Amino acid sequence: MPKSILPSNAFPAAPGAWRLADEDYGKSAKPDWRSVDWAAHLRWEEIGGRRVNVLDIGQGDATPVVFVHGLSGCWQNFLENIPFVSQTRRVVSLDLPGFGESPLPHERITIPYYARVVQEVCDRLELETVAVVGNSLGGFIAAELTIQQPVRVERLVLVSAAGISSSNVYRTPALTVGRIGAAVMANQTVDNRRIAMRPRTRQLALALVARHPRLLAGDVAYEGLLKGANKPGFYPALRASIEYDYRERLPEIEAPTLIVWGENDSVLSVRDADQYEELIPNTKKLLMRDTGHVPQIERPETFNGELLEFLDGKAGAELDREAA
């Protein structure tokens, strides 16, 4: 059994620290996601008797990319990344059952179940070989999919992925907290859009998730982070992430793997990145300075450049370094 790691001991940035952030932080990527007619690329797929909301955009001869969102997320977690990647590749993302526009499934939510959902979406869209990018819970699911489908997953990208320290959390207290959190979220009546648009409330709402929420554009904070809240899948997915431990199986992953982590992640310890690097054989690691739990939203321009280099196989032999 791999050695135990404590949950993250990083704290949110001090008040006013956002003034010292570099110009890369919060800088929107190009092409601008606001110029995309997203509705034209959304479709429903029926899986297990329930509809799943799927985004299918872009084309090209390169391996398609599948983005998998995190807890309390939705496909919009990758708004800043999809337009860039879809310039040269087909891109697919989805609302996991119980999140976004996808209703709860009939069956019990587990990490292997979510991996099978992603697999079936790929089957429905006739995607034989893919690269998979997952953030937080989505990284957990992406790695599980790679274990289940080693031939299908050509490359794997883990962005602040759950699955290491999340498996060490004391289950009863964690589930109690999760149950309270789910109940609060389910009954929340506040206007998340209004919260996102105001710098001070945005800072308070997202301080544990992003390093400098004040520097994120209000519409990005809403669409990419707050829009996915208050969904029925929150507690079942939290429980699933705590109950499932796949660390002994991670060495089975043969696909080249890129690990991207914010050095100041207050949700999942940056030390988890070291464990992923140790357990997965063919792994590169990229740490992003002054960055929290969602590097793809906090530093999308840098993230996109590193992602495309890795997907194209252009990353150097030794990628372990700090960025931004």
Protein Blocks (a to p, Z undefined) as FASTA:
>chain_A
ZZdddddfbdcddehklmmpcfknopacdddfklpcfklmgccddeehiacddddedddj
bdcddddddehiafklmmmmmmmmmmmpccdddddehiajbccdfbdcdfklmmmmmmmm
mmmnopabdcdddehjlmmmmmmmmmmmmmlmmbdcdehiahilmmmpcfklmmmmmmmm
mmmmmmpcbdfklmmmpmklmmmmmmmmpmblmlpcfklmmmmmmmmgoiaklmmmmmmm
mmpccklmmmmpmbdcdddddfklckbcfklmmmmmmmpmbacddddehiafblmlmmmm
lmmmmmmmmmnopacfblcdceZZ
